[in-house]
Amino acid sequence: MADKLRWGIMATGGIAHQFAEGVKLSKTGELVAVGSRSQESAKAFTDKWGGKPHGTYEDLLGDPNVDAVYIATPHHLHYDWTIKCAEAGKGILCEKPFTLNALEAQRALNEVRKNKMFFMEAFMYRCHPQTRKVVEIIKNGDIGKVVSINAEFSFQAGHDWANFRTDGSVGGGGLMDVGVYPISMTRMIAGGEPTSVHYATKLNEKGYDETGSGSLLFANGINAHFGTGIHLNMKNDARIYGDKGMIVIESPWKCSKGDKVHVLRQGKDAEVLDLGSTNGELYAYEADAVAEFWDARECPYMNMEDTIGNMKTLDALRATANFSFGSEMKA
């Protein structure tokens, strides 16, 4: 465990600001540096959150005061910068999806292991007490044997949105940006990898999936269904059905303050859990999880094997929908 971690943040987009707030609220983190593609952008960020501004990502990695780097770049840049972080001796918290496919993920993590550095894919909800409680309830058998899972994550962005998420060549679209969340949750609950998957979507003229729905079947009989998209608002909840009850999570990904977890057990009154937090606290839990498991070089809430499994599932889902990314690594 690390009592204190000195963080550097790579890139200055919206998610980087959210993590910066989390570091500020964490028990173990200190933001000491930020790297951007321009000195002006880095300085504007550090004027708000603190730390030393660096006008290039390379300068950030050369900063001797940085212990760990939060990679907040677009999806297609994660592979290269994960390897460069590991080679620079920096621990890594990398935004999801980790890479564009499982081949990239495996090769990047080989370099992480070779350099003996910490790594975690930044599924922040995995580190939150709400998720840990749901996992505990399921393991205790409170709703019996899990049979089916329904989950969704989608948001409404305008079709004129000029963003890497709307570029099919670099991993844009609903599946990779937010569909990764329900997929990661169903795999966590099922406790293994799916034996068959399917993703239904139609790519638009820019080559990305605006919306889609999918299914996963696991060897233990658990089936899961998910919905996702970047041009459609959905309810964004999760429902876990067991043969003796069910769990409804109102805010499974953001674990938002005021949203509840409903546990319904056969023959018993419903239990309502209020475990949500502010958005800043959500990312604080994530930063503190990195520090807690720093010496182990990976976090059990989202370890490296889990990341590889998630990427393989994403590959399989895309294969059923017959789409690929122009910039992804080929075997």
C-alpha positions in Angstrom: 0.0 0.0 0.0 1.2 3.5 -0.8 0.3 6.1 1.9 0.7 8.8 -0.7 0.7 8.8 -4.5 1.9 11.7 -6.6 -0.3 11.9 -9.7 0.2 13.1 -13.2 -2.7 13.5 -15.6 -2.2 13.0 -19.3 -4.6 15.1 -21.4 -7.0 17.8 -20.3 -10.4 16.8 -21.5 -13.6 16.5 -19.4 -12.8 13.2 -17.8 -9.4 14.5 -16.8 -11.1 17.3 -14.8 -13.3 14.8 -13.1 -10.4 12.7 -12.0 -8.5 15.8 -10.9 -11.4 16.6 -8.5 -11.2 13.0 -7.3 -7.5 13.2 -6.5 -8.2 16.4 -4.6 -10.8 14.6 -2.5 -8.9 11.4 -2.1 -7.1 10.3 1.1 -3.9 9.3 -0.7 -3.5 11.3 -3.8 -1.7 14.6 -4.7 -1.9 16.1 -8.2 1.6 17.2 -9.0 1.7 17.5 -12.8 -0.4 17.6 -15.9 0.6 16.9 -19.5 -1.1 18.3 -22.6 -0.4 18.8 -26.3 0.1 22.5 -25.6 1.6 24.5 -22.7 -1.5 26.8 -22.7 -3.9 23.9 -22.2 -1.8 22.4 -19.4 -1.5 25.7 -17.6 -5.2 26.4 -17.8 -5.7 23.0 -16.2 -3.2 23.5 -13.4 -4.5 27.0 -12.7 -7.7 25.3 -11.7 -6.5 22.1 -10.1 -2.8 22.6 -9.2 0.4 20.9 -10.2 3.1 21.6 -12.7 2.0 22.2 -16.4 3.8 20.3 -19.1 3.3 21.2 -22.8 4.0 17.6 -24.0 3.1 14.2 -22.8 6.8 13.2 -23.0 7.7 16.0 -20.5 5.1 14.7 -18.1 6.7 11.2 -18.2 10.1 12.8 -17.6 8.9 14.5 -14.4 10.6 12.8 -11.5 7.9 13.9 -9.0 5.2 11.8 -10.7 4.5 8.3 -9.3 1.4 7.4 -11.3 -0.2 8.7 -14.5 -3.9 8.8 -15.3 -4.2 8.4 -19.1 -7.2 10.4 -20.2 -6.4 10.5 -23.9 -8.7 9.2 -26.7 -9.1 5.4 -27.0 -6.7 4.9 -29.8 -3.8 6.5 -28.0 -4.0 4.3 -24.9 -1.8 1.5 -26.3 1.3 3.7 -27.0 1.1 5.8 -23.9 0.6 2.8 -21.6 3.8 1.4 -22.9 5.7 4.7 -22.6 4.4 5.2 -19.1 5.6 1.7 -18.1 9.0 2.3 -19.7 9.3 5.6 -17.8 8.7 3.9 -14.5 5.2 5.3 -13.9 2.2 3.4 -12.5 -0.8 3.5 -14.8 -4.5 4.2 -14.5 -5.8 4.1 -18.0 -9.2 5.2 -19.2 -11.6 2.6 -20.7 -11.7 1.0 -23.2 -8.0 0.1 -22.5 -7.2 -0.4 -26.2 -9.0 -0.9 -29.5 -8.7 -4.7 -29.3 -7.4 -7.6 -27.2 -4.2 -8.0 -29.3 -3.2 -4.4 -28.4 -4.2 -5.0 -24.8 -2.1 -8.1 -24.4 1.0 -6.6 -26.0 0.7 -3.4 -23.9 0.3 -5.4 -20.6 3.2 -7.6 -21.5 5.3 -4.4 -21.4 3.7 -3.3 -18.1 4.6 -6.6 -16.5 8.1 -6.5 -17.9 8.7 -3.2 -16.3 7.0 -4.3 -13.1 4.6 -1.3 -12.9 1.1 -0.9 -11.5 -1.8 -1.0 -14.0 -5.5 -0.7 -13.7 -8.2 0.1 -16.4 -10.2 3.0 -15.1 -13.6 1.4 -14.4 -14.3 3.8 -11.5 -17.6 2.1 -10.5 -15.7 -1.1 -9.7 -13.9 0.7 -6.8 -17.1 2.3 -5.3 -18.6 0.9 -2.1 -22.0 0.6 -3.8 -20.5 -1.9 -6.3 -18.6 -3.8 -3.6 -21.9 -4.1 -1.6 -23.8 -5.5 -4.6 -21.0 -8.1 -5.1 -21.2 -9.1 -1.5 -25.0 -9.5 -1.6 -24.7 -11.7 -4.7 -21.9 -13.8 -3.2 -23.9 -14.3 0.0 -26.7 -15.8 -2.0 -29.3 -13.3 -0.9 -31.1 -13.4 -4.3 -30.2 -17.0 -4.9 -28.5 -18.2 -8.1 -28.1 -15.4 -10.6 -30.0 -16.2 -13.8 -30.2 -13.0 -15.9 -28.8 -9.5 -16.0 -30.1 -6.4 -17.9 -28.0 -3.3 -18.0 -27.7 -0.2 -20.2 -25.5 2.9 -20.6 -26.2 5.5 -23.2 -26.3 9.3 -23.6 -27.6 11.9 -26.0 -24.9 13.7 -27.9 -25.7 15.9 -30.9 -25.0 14.5 -34.4 -22.8 17.5 -35.0 -20.5 16.5 -32.1 -16.9 16.8 -33.3 -15.2 14.3 -31.1 -13.1 11.1 -31.4 -16.2 9.2 -30.1 -17.9 10.0 -33.4 -15.0 8.8 -35.5 -15.3 5.1 -36.5 -11.7 4.8 -37.5 -10.3 5.4 -34.0 -12.8 3.4 -31.9 -15.7 5.8 -31.7 -19.3 4.7 -31.1 -21.5 3.5 -28.3 -20.1 0.0 -27.7 -16.5 1.2 -27.0 -17.3 4.4 -25.1 -20.1 3.3 -22.8 -21.2 -0.2 -23.7 -18.0 -1.4 -22.1 -19.6 -0.6 -18.7 -22.5 -3.1 -18.8 -20.3 -5.7 -20.4 -17.8 -5.4 -17.6 -20.5 -5.6 -15.0 -22.1 -8.7 -16.5 -18.7 -10.4 -16.7 -18.0 -9.5 -13.1 -21.3 -10.9 -11.8 -21.1 -14.0 -14.0 -17.6 -14.7 -12.8 -16.2 -15.7 -16.1 -16.2 -15.2 -19.8 -19.2 -15.5 -22.2 -19.4 -18.5 -24.4 -21.5 -16.7 -27.0 -22.3 -13.1 -27.7 -24.2 -11.0 -30.2 -24.3 -7.2 -30.9 -27.1 -5.7 -33.0 -26.3 -2.3 -34.6 -26.1 -0.5 -37.9 -23.1 1.7 -38.5 -23.9 5.3 -39.7 -22.1 7.0 -42.6 -19.2 7.9 -40.3 -18.6 4.2 -39.5 -19.6 4.1 -35.9 -22.4 2.6 -33.9 -24.8 5.3 -32.8 -26.9 2.9 -30.7 -27.0 -0.9 -30.2 -28.1 -3.8 -28.1 -26.3 -7.0 -27.3 -26.5 -10.3 -25.5 -24.1 -12.5 -23.7 -24.4 -16.2 -22.6 -22.1 -17.7 -20.0 -21.2 -21.3 -19.3 -23.0 -21.3 -16.0 -26.3 -20.4 -17.7 -26.4 -16.7 -16.9 -27.7 -14.7 -19.8 -27.2 -10.9 -20.1 -28.7 -8.2 -22.2 -27.3 -4.7 -22.6 -28.2 -1.4 -24.5 -25.8 1.4 -25.4 -25.4 4.4 -27.5 -24.1 8.0 -27.8 -27.1 9.6 -29.5 -29.9 8.3 -27.2 -30.8 8.7 -23.6 -31.6 5.5 -21.8 -32.5 4.8 -18.2 -29.0 3.7 -17.5 -29.8 1.3 -14.7 -28.9 -2.4 -14.0 -31.1 -5.3 -12.9 -29.8 -8.5 -11.6 -32.3 -11.4 -11.5 -31.8 -14.4 -9.2 -34.0 -17.4 -8.7 -34.8 -16.1 -5.2 -34.9 -12.3 -5.7 -33.5 -9.4 -7.7 -31.3 -6.3 -7.3 -32.1 -3.0 -9.1 -29.3 -0.5 -9.3 -30.6 3.0 -10.2 -27.1 4.4 -10.9 -24.7 1.5 -11.5 -21.9 3.5 -13.3 -21.8 6.9 -11.6 -23.1 5.6 -8.2 -24.8 9.0 -7.9 -25.8 10.5 -4.6 -29.5 10.0 -3.9 -29.8 7.1 -6.2 -30.6 3.8 -4.6 -30.0 0.0 -4.7 -33.1 -2.0 -4.2 -32.7 -5.6 -3.0 -35.9 -7.7 -3.3 -35.7 -11.1 -1.6 -38.6 -13.6 -1.9 -40.8 -13.6 1.2 -39.0 -10.5 2.7 -39.6 -6.8 2.6 -37.6 -4.9 0.1 -34.3 -3.4 1.3 -33.3 0.0 0.0 -29.6 0.9 0.2 -28.4 4.5 -0.1 -24.7 4.2 -1.0 -24.3 6.9 -3.6 -21.8 9.7 -3.6 -20.8 12.8 -5.4 -19.0 12.6 -8.7 -15.8 13.8 -7.1 -16.0 11.1 -4.4 -16.5 8.5 -7.1 -13.1 9.2 -8.6 -11.6 9.6 -5.2 -12.4 6.0 -4.4 -10.7 5.0 -7.6 -7.5 7.0 -6.8 -7.4 5.5 -3.3 -7.9 2.0 -4.7 -4.7 2.5 -6.8 -2.8 3.5 -3.7 -4.3 0.6 -1.6 -3.0 -2.1 -4.1 0.0 -0.2 -5.3 2.5 -2.8 -4.1 0.5 -5.7 -5.7 0.9 -3.8 -9.1 -2.8 -4.4 -9.9 -6.2 -4.0 -8.2 -8.5 -7.0 -7.6 -11.5 -4.8 -8.4 -10.3 -4.6 -12.0 -7.1 -6.6 -12.6 -5.2 -7.2 -15.8 -6.8 -10.5 -16.6 -10.2 -8.9 -16.3 -9.1 -6.2 -18.7 -8.0 -8.8 -21.3 -11.3 -10.6 -20.9 -13.3 -7.4 -21.4 -11.3 -6.6 -24.6 -11.8 -10.2 -26.0 -15.6 -9.8 -25.4 -15.6 -6.5 -27.2 -13.7 -8.1 -30.1 -16.3 -10.9 -30.3 -19.2 -8.5 -30.1 -17.8 -6.4 -32.9 -17.2 -9.5 -35.0 -20.9 -10.4 -34.9 -21.8 -6.9 -36.1 -19.0 -7.0 -38.7 -17.2 -3.8 -38.0 -13.6 -2.9 -37.2 -11.5 0.2 -36.7 -9.1 1.5 -39.3 -6.4 2.3 -36.8 -6.6 -0.9 -34.7 -3.6 -3.3 -34.6 -3.9 -6.4 -36.8 -2.3 -9.8 -36.0 
